Amino acid sequence: MKDYKEISKKSFNEDAEKLNLEESSEENKFFMKRESYDIVQEEVKKENFDDFLDIGCGIGNSIELLLKEFPESHFIGLDIAEKMIELAKKKKLSPEHTEFIIGDAENLPFDGHSPHQSFDVVICKETFHHFPHPEKFFTEVYRVLKPNGRFIIFDFATTEISRWIKNNITNSFSSHGICHHYNIQEVTDLYKNFNFEILRAENVTDDRMIVSGRKIIKEQTK
Ligand SMILES: C[S@@+](CC[C@H](N)C(=O)[O-])C[C@H]1O[C@@H](n2cnc3c(N)ncnc32)[C@H](O)[C@@H]1O
């Protein structure tokens, strides 16, 4: 199997080296479409949260935006590309309330119970398609979410024909380690298999979907 993680790491490190935060325009700083951040923020704001985790955080744009509205919450951004994390740290966002760490989505470095090691909200924005082992990723997210925690995936969406072409032909040439293009059904099936209650699942723009779910802990019968 191709080493998708190494390819992602290398290409996103290269992208980070080209980004100059001091000289970039506001628009360029949001290297993904600005509209996509707004959609994810709206979903996050439905939840009361103390602990927030952004998996595949890039240069920390989502956290930068949310921190303005939730200055008392604790935010962690995790990314496999160390140069992305360097840039996120350079922003010098509130040090008491933010941490940016290098790590792999499929092997999260949190014990799931100590302070700031479990989360009320986990997001994964425009990153899920890079993961070679989606079940491993879901297992990890489930492990670190608090009971009733919310898990939001925002990712590419496309027609079934285009998806077939990407998954069967063009992904193998992707310089950014794109592993699989999902449709809503595949993502919601994963949520359901991991016992999440689906709160929202829709295509929100021409080319993006959002799926949001809650970790439900079933009462144990005596
Ligand atoms: C397209 S960018 C999105 C960044 C950010 N979520 C945003 O929307 O601004 C994808 C990010 O996922 C990261 N990534 C890819 N595979 C990863 C993995 N296995 N674990 C953690 N991060 C990963 C990349 O390094 C990159 O920064």
The ligand as an SDF file (V2000), in Angstrom:
LIG
                    3D

 27 29  0  0  0  0  0  0  0  0999 V2000
   -6.3780   20.5050    3.3330 C   0  0  0  0  0  0  0  0  0  0  0  0
   -5.5680   20.7260    4.8510 S   0  0  0  0  0  0  0  0  0  0  0  0
   -6.8590   21.3210    5.9110 C   0  0  0  0  0  0  0  0  0  0  0  0
   -6.3410   22.0960    7.0760 C   0  0  0  0  0  0  0  0  0  0  0  0
   -7.3820   22.6400    8.0420 C   0  0  0  0  0  0  0  0  0  0  0  0
   -8.2780   21.6060    8.5220 N   0  0  0  0  0  0  0  0  0  0  0  0
   -8.1660   23.7640    7.4180 C   0  0  0  0  0  0  0  0  0  0  0  0
   -9.2710   23.5160    6.9300 O   0  0  0  0  0  0  0  0  0  0  0  0
   -7.6660   24.9000    7.4110 O   0  0  0  0  0  0  0  0  0  0  0  0
   -5.3510   19.0360    5.3950 C   0  0  0  0  0  0  0  0  0  0  0  0
   -4.4540   18.9090    6.6030 C   0  0  0  0  0  0  0  0  0  0  0  0
   -4.5190   17.5610    7.0850 O   0  0  0  0  0  0  0  0  0  0  0  0
   -3.2470   17.1820    7.5620 C   0  0  0  0  0  0  0  0  0  0  0  0
   -3.1800   15.7070    7.6240 N   0  0  0  0  0  0  0  0  0  0  0  0
   -3.1730   14.8180    6.6050 C   0  0  0  0  0  0  0  0  0  0  0  0
   -3.1080   13.5580    7.0700 N   0  0  0  0  0  0  0  0  0  0  0  0
   -3.0870   13.6320    8.4200 C   0  0  0  0  0  0  0  0  0  0  0  0
   -3.0410   12.6740    9.4830 C   0  0  0  0  0  0  0  0  0  0  0  0
   -2.9620   11.3430    9.2480 N   0  0  0  0  0  0  0  0  0  0  0  0
   -3.0550   13.1130   10.7580 N   0  0  0  0  0  0  0  0  0  0  0  0
   -3.1050   14.4420   11.0390 C   0  0  0  0  0  0  0  0  0  0  0  0
   -3.1370   15.4020   10.0780 N   0  0  0  0  0  0  0  0  0  0  0  0
   -3.1480   15.0110    8.7780 C   0  0  0  0  0  0  0  0  0  0  0  0
   -2.3060   17.8290    6.5530 C   0  0  0  0  0  0  0  0  0  0  0  0
   -0.9830   17.9440    7.0350 O   0  0  0  0  0  0  0  0  0  0  0  0
   -2.9870   19.1810    6.3220 C   0  0  0  0  0  0  0  0  0  0  0  0
   -2.5000   20.1830    7.1680 O   0  0  0  0  0  0  0  0  0  0  0  0
  1  2  1  0
  2  3  1  0
  2 10  1  0
  3  4  1  0
  4  5  1  0
  5  6  1  0
  5  7  1  0
  7  8  2  0
  7  9  1  0
 10 11  1  0
 11 12  1  0
 11 26  1  0
 12 13  1  0
 13 14  1  0
 13 24  1  0
 14 15  1  0
 14 23  1  0
 15 16  2  0
 16 17  1  0
 17 18  1  0
 17 23  2  0
 18 19  1  0
 18 20  2  0
 20 21  1  0
 21 22  2  0
 22 23  1  0
 24 25  1  0
 24 26  1  0
 26 27  1  0
M  CHG  2   2   1   9  -1
M  END
$$$$
